[in-house]
Amino acid sequence: MDNSKRFCKNCNTETYYESEVMPEGFPHYAKRTCADCGRFIDWMKKPKVSQSQKEAERIIELKKQAIHLLTSEFHEKYSNLIIELYELEIEYAYATDNMFWKEDEPNLSVVK
């Protein structure tokens, strides 16, 4: 909504105008309507974006990409380390003939 009151030619009142931003790809940025009668007033141009605002948006986008890459890389490395650790535990178990699941098995050589 616009901050200042304006005169609406359609309903002959001094009122606020409402602004509705149009969908992406639409030829106009927004349309302005009367807050009282709801009728169309005019089309609005897209507000100009300053260079510093563009740079700030680019920095935010780069930070998002960096965080995504770091978390993806972390998860991949963590998964690989867990797999490597598991493989080393199995190698150690075979080398020492001390398989962790053999400890729970009953000794059947005693029962005949």
Buried (B, 14 or more C-beta within 10 A) or exposed (E): EBEEEBEBEEEEBEBBBBBEEBEEEEEEEBBBBBBBBEEEBEEBEEEEEEEEEEEEEEEEEEEEEEEEEEEEEEEEEEEEEEEEEEEEEEEEBEEEEEEEEEEEEEEEEEEE
